[in-house]
């Protein structure tokens, strides 16, 4: 039985997904010419799975035309693959960050094929990291009650540097820690600051040198 692997991704994020089945790839549809919800602040913390983003995209005829053309090409490939008893077909939709347009288009194709009884597997490559980033942004204090202790009060939740941050990664040089000495693995590489920072310390990017006290 044929299974269609459907992906959404970001060209400027993880890039075109690799073919897991070893067939060298499949369709790659570029959604970057479509209207971009990400330019509107109202949609920046949403994804192509949210109703308001769907309604925004569906208000543009070019989006429906693009999907119609893409579906037609995929339909022809599915018919051919079924006749030849192939088991796998890969279809990927890409936009800039993999958050809005590609997610919406992948969801639409998945729904379209399932309605025809076609087996599908849907993967949104960038969404786990995007959701984590949005969650962290929502935890950022917006109106601190005082300017003491780096602007953080006892009612605020301090953000610490650890591997759950999408901008942090373990150092490639395992001899480096926060003080650039010994093998204690106390440092993380911060993609925002482009430097090593102390692991489990209050976030240097958010608080700067005036970081909150550890007891807060």
N, C-alpha and C positions, 0 to 999 in steps of 0.2 A: 504494500500500500504506500502511496506517495505521501510524504509529509513535507509541508512547506515551512521552512525556517524563516521567520520574519524578524528583522532587526530595525531598531532606530538607533542612531548614533550621532555624534558631533564631529564634523570635519576638523574643528580646532580643539577637540577634546581627545578621545581615544583613537579617532580615525576609523577608516573602513574596517568592519569586523572581519576577522579571519574565518575561513570556511572550516568548520569543525569536522566536516565529513570527508575532507580530503579531496574534494572535487574541483578545487581551484577557484571557487567563488560562484557568483550568480548575478542577478540583477542588482544594480546600485542606482537608485533614483536620487537626484540632487534637488532638495527642496528649498535651496537658498534663494531661488528667484521668487518664491512666494512671499506675500506680506508677512512681516516679522512681528509677532506679538511681543517679543522680548524688548522691543523699543518703547513699549508703553509701560510706565511704572506700575500700572494696575495689574499687569500680568507677570511681572518679574519674579514673583514668588509662587507662581502657578506653573502647571505643565500642560502638555497637550491632552492630558486626561481630564482636565477640569472643564466644566460646562461652559464657562464664560470664554475660555480660549477657543473651544470648539465653535461657539457661536460667532466669535470674531472671524475665524478662518472661513467659516461657511458663508459669511457675508460677501466674500469675494468670488466672482465667477471663475477666475483663473485657477482657484484651488479645486473646484469641482471638475474643471476641464483637465487639469493635471492628473487627478485621480482616475478619471475615465480612461485616459490614455494609458496610464500605468496598469490599470486593471485589465485592459484589453491585451496588453503584451503578456501579462502573467497568465491570463486565461489560455492564450495560445500555447505557451510553454507547458502549462499543466496538461492540456490535452495531448500534446506530443509526448510528454514524459510518461503519462499513464499508458499510452499506446505502446511505448517501448519498455514499460514495466520498470522505470526508474523509481527509486525510493526517496530521493531527496531533491529539493529545489530551495535555493537560498535567495531571499529578496530583502534588500536593505534600503532604508530611507535615511538620508543624512541631511542635517541642517548645520548651522554654525556651532551651536553648543549641545545639540541633542536633547533639548528641553521642551520645545513647543511644536514646531512644524513637523519634524520627523516623527515625533511621538504620535501626533494626531494622524498622520498618514499611515503609519504602521498599524495603529489601532483600527483604522477604517478598512485596510486590506484584510486584517485578521477577521473582522466581523463579516466582511463580504465573502470570504472563502468558507468560513464556518457555516454560513447560511446555505452554502452549496454542498455541505457534507465533506469538505476537504479537511484533512487532518493538518493542524498548524501548531507551531510552537513560537510564541511571541516573546522577544527579549528586548527590553529597553536598556541599552548598554550604559547610558550615562545617568539614568534616574536615581540609582541608589546614592551616588555621590552628591547629586544635585539636591536630593531631599535632605541629606545630612547638612549640607551647606545652608539651606534655607532654615533648618531647625536651629542651627547655631546662630544665624543672624537674628532669629526671633528671640533668642535668649540674651542678646546684647542689650544692656540697659539703655533706654532711650531718654529718660528724664531723671537723672540721679537727684536724690534729696539733699546731697551736700557735695562739696568739692574736696572733702577730706578723703584720705586713703585712696588716692587716684580716682576720686569720683564715685567710688563703690560704697554703698551703705550695707548695713546688715540685712536689708530686705532684698538686696540684689544677689544674683547667683554669679559667682566668679567663674570665668571660663579658664580652664587650665590647658596647658599644652600636653597633648598625648596623641597616640596613634589613631584615635577616632576622628581627628581633624583631617579633612580632605587635603589641606595644604601642608601636612606634616608627613615626613617619611623617615625611616631609620637611616642613620649615616652609613654611607658606603665604606668609609674608613673606620673600621671597628676599633681603632685605637683612640678615637676622639670622643670625649665626653664634654659636658658643659664647660669644663675648665681646660679642655684640649689636652687632657692627660689621662693615662691609664685606661684599662679596658672595662669600664663600668657601665657602658651603654646608657649614660645619663643624658645624652644629647639627641636632638631630633633636628633634621634639616627643615627649615621653614621656607616654602616656596614663595611666600609673600615678601619676607624680609631678605631672602636669598642669603641666609647665613644660618649657622648652628645656634640653637636655643636650648635652654635647660628643660629637660623632660619633666613633666608634672609640676612645673612652676606656672604661676599666672601668665596668661598669654601675652607675650612681648609685643605682638602686633597690635592687640587691642588696647593695652594699657601703657605701652612704652616703658621708659625707665622708671616712671612712678607707678610701679605695679602694686596691687593691693597686698596687704600683709597676709602671710600664710595662714594666720588664724582666722581669717574672715571667710 
